[in-house]
Each structure stands twice: as structure tokens, then as C-alpha cells.
Amino acid sequence: MKNKPEDKKTVVQKDKIKVSSDKNEKKEIINIVYSNKGFALIYDADVNIPLESNLDNKSLNILSPNLPNGTPVRITNIINGKSLMTVVKNKIDIPAFYNSVITKRIVSELLINPNEPYVYIETINSNNLYVANDVKTFDEEKEVANKAPVDDIMVQSISLETEIKESKTNNFVTNFNYIIKFADFYFEDSAIMLKNRLFEEYNIENILIKKLSQNNFRVYKGPYKDFEKLKKGFHNIENLDFDSIEIIKL
């Protein structure tokens, strides 16, 4: 499958690292392509974070469990669509439920609800973002669905703008309704195969499949109407180490 330049309205594949060499400058350039929708942990001095990873709550820097120091990113409040560009200060080990640690200034700038800090993190290496516009064949999906942990199973071209819940009234008033998405598949057979594996090999129950379109089938768990129940549900599956898991607001 060939990679193509990024369309601004397209969700890129996650956890991809491309390493290239510029012979003229004789140095290695590392380009990271990553995106994730999930909950941020709001930084507080009382939060158990290593001293070297401390943040200044007046800064716009973030901490990331997936990206190295200095990575440029865009962080978007999915509830209202507000976003800003910043950099990762440090890579840090935090519970897998969270996709970042953010400062109170970011909370203020993006009007993030402290009770629902649902954000989209994406790298902004402008000349190195790729999308999967070509669909995988069933055989390729079958190979993926038979693999553990599951890697690279998200093939989609979805506008983030359609997933942002615009709020024209009180930004802090929202319906709490989320699912845990395991993967989106082009073929229904691939989705069924993954669902069966999750139950038979990992004893994960109540897995559902939703037909999003003619050729888009989502494997997920939920919905969750309560933050603590969502955290508990995520905790029960986080050890699977699936690269494509995302928390999605309905």
C-alpha cells in the first residue's frame, strides 16, 4: 500500500516512524507520524510525576507517553474545536488511559472542561504526514487480525472536523457518552475475526461491531456514560497493547 501526502482533513495512521537520511547535510532526520483521541491528565504539583518531568503550569508544553522530547504537536479540544501548537517537553510513563499531560494554561487557552479533558493529539511534521487512502485487501486484514498485539489495523479517511462536537452554548455542558474503539476494518469478516479473538484469547466480553458505512466496520466496547466506568473499562484492556485503541465521544 502506497503512502500519500496528508490531506488536512484526514486522520493519519498512528505510531508510524519514518527515518530518512539527508546526504547533503550528512545527518539523520527522524519524522514521527502520530495521532490519538483520548483524555489528558491535567498537571498538578501533587500528581505523581518524576521531578525531571515537572511542568510550569504557565507554559504550553505537554508531556507524552508516546512522543520524545521536542516533538512538535497540535492539541485540539474536541468538544469545541479550539486548538494550539506546542512541543513535547518529555516522554513520560503515565497510565495508558491518558494520551498526554497538559498544563492549566492549556486548559484555559482551549476552554477545556476539567471534568472532561477530551483532546486530540497529532504531530505536525508538515512534510512527513501520510494517510492510508488505499484500502487493505481482506488477506492483509486477516493477517493483521490474527496478529497479537494488533498493529496497523486502522484504515480510514475521516475528517476530524466531523468528529468535533461544536458547542455554541456553555462549553462545560456536554453529554458524557464514550466508546473504546479497538479498530476500524474495511471488511466485516475482519471485524468479526478480531471480535472472536478478543473473546477467545483475552476473555474480553461485550465487544460490539458497528457498520459505519458500506466498507467501514468498527470493533468497539461501550458506550460508557460515566468517567470512572470508562477508566475501569479501559484499564481492563490496556495490557493488550493495541496500537489502534482510541476513546471516541459519541
Long-range contacts (C-beta under 8 A, 24 or more apart in sequence): 1-132, 1-134, 1-136, 1-140, 2-134, 3-130, 3-131, 3-132, 4-130, 4-131, 4-133, 4-134, 5-129, 5-130, 5-131, 6-129, 6-130, 6-131, 7-131, 7-157, 9-159, 9-160, 9-161, 10-131, 10-133, 10-157, 10-158, 10-159, 11-35, 11-131, 11-156, 11-157, 11-158, 11-160, 12-122, 12-129, 12-130, 12-131, 13-130, 13-131, 13-132, 13-152, 13-154, 14-154, 14-243, 14-244, 15-66, 15-243, 16-130, 18-128, 18-130, 31-125, 31-127, 31-128, 32-67, 32-68, 32-71, 32-123, 32-125, 33-123, 33-125, 33-128, 33-129, 33-130, 34-66, 34-67, 34-121, 34-122, 34-123, 35-120, 35-121, 35-122, 35-123, 36-66, 36-99, 36-120, 36-121, 36-122, 36-246, 37-78, 37-99, 37-118, 37-119, 37-120, 37-163, 37-246, 37-247, 37-248, 37-249, 38-97, 38-98, 38-99, 38-118, 38-119, 38-121, 38-246, 38-247, 39-97, 39-98, 39-99, 39-117, 39-118, 39-119, 39-247, 40-75, 40-98, 40-99, 40-100, 40-101, 40-102, 40-112, 40-117, 40-118, 40-119, 41-94, 41-95, 41-98, 41-100, 41-101, 41-102, 41-117, 42-101, 42-102, 42-103, 42-104, 42-107, 42-112, 42-114, 42-117, 43-101, 43-102, 43-103, 43-104, 47-101, 49-92, 49-94, 49-101, 50-92, 52-90, 53-89, 53-90, 53-92, 55-89, 55-101, 55-103, 56-103, 57-103, 57-104, 57-105, 58-103, 58-105, 59-89, 59-103, 59-105, 60-84, 60-86, 60-103, 60-105, 60-106, 60-109, 61-86, 61-87, 61-88, 61-89, 61-103, 62-86, 62-87, 62-88, 62-89, 62-100, 62-101, 62-102, 62-103, 62-106, 62-121, 63-88, 63-89, 63-90, 63-91, 63-92, 63-94, 63-100, 63-101, 64-88, 64-90, 64-91, 64-92, 64-99, 64-100, 64-101, 64-121, 65-91, 65-92, 65-93, 65-94, 65-96, 65-98, 65-99, 65-100, 66-91, 66-99, 67-91, 67-123, 71-123, 72-123, 72-124, 72-125, 73-121, 73-122, 73-123, 73-124, 74-121, 74-122, 74-124, 75-100, 75-102, 75-106, 75-110, 75-119, 75-120, 75-121, 76-110, 76-119, 76-120, 76-122, 76-160, 76-164, 77-110, 77-111, 77-112, 77-118, 77-119, 78-118, 78-119, 78-120, 78-163, 78-164, 78-165, 78-249, 79-112, 79-113, 79-116, 79-118, 79-164, 79-165, 79-167, 79-171, 79-174, 79-249, 80-110, 80-111, 80-164, 80-165, 80-166, 80-167, 80-171, 81-161, 81-164, 81-166, 82-109, 82-110, 82-111, 83-110, 83-120, 84-109, 84-110, 85-124, 95-235, 95-238, 96-234, 96-238, 97-231, 97-234, 97-235, 97-238, 111-171, 113-171, 113-172, 113-174, 115-172, 115-227, 116-174, 116-176, 116-227, 118-247, 118-249, 120-160, 131-157, 132-156, 132-157, 133-157, 135-186, 135-215, 136-186, 138-186, 138-187, 138-189, 138-190, 141-185, 141-186, 141-187, 141-190, 142-189, 142-190, 142-193, 144-190, 145-185, 145-190, 145-193, 145-194, 145-197, 146-193, 146-197, 148-197, 148-201, 148-240, 149-240, 149-241, 149-242, 149-243, 150-182, 150-183, 150-194, 150-240, 150-242, 150-243, 150-244, 151-243, 151-244, 152-243, 152-244, 153-183, 153-184, 153-185, 153-194, 153-244, 154-183, 154-184, 154-244, 155-184, 155-185, 155-186, 156-184, 156-216, 163-248, 163-249, 165-249, 176-224, 176-225, 176-226, 176-227, 177-223, 177-224, 177-225, 177-249, 177-250, 178-222, 178-223, 178-224, 178-230, 178-247, 178-248, 178-249, 178-250, 179-220, 179-221, 179-222, 179-223, 179-224, 179-247, 179-248, 179-250, 180-220, 180-221, 180-222, 180-224, 180-230, 180-233, 180-234, 180-237, 180-245, 180-246, 180-247, 180-248, 181-218, 181-219, 181-220, 181-244, 181-245, 181-246, 181-247, 181-248, 182-207, 182-219, 182-220, 182-221, 182-242, 182-244, 182-245, 183-218, 183-219, 183-242, 183-244, 184-212, 184-216, 184-217, 184-218, 184-219, 185-216, 185-217, 185-218, 185-219, 186-215, 186-216, 186-217, 187-215, 187-217, 188-217, 190-217, 191-217, 191-218, 191-219, 194-219, 195-219, 202-237, 202-240, 204-236, 204-237, 220-248, 223-250
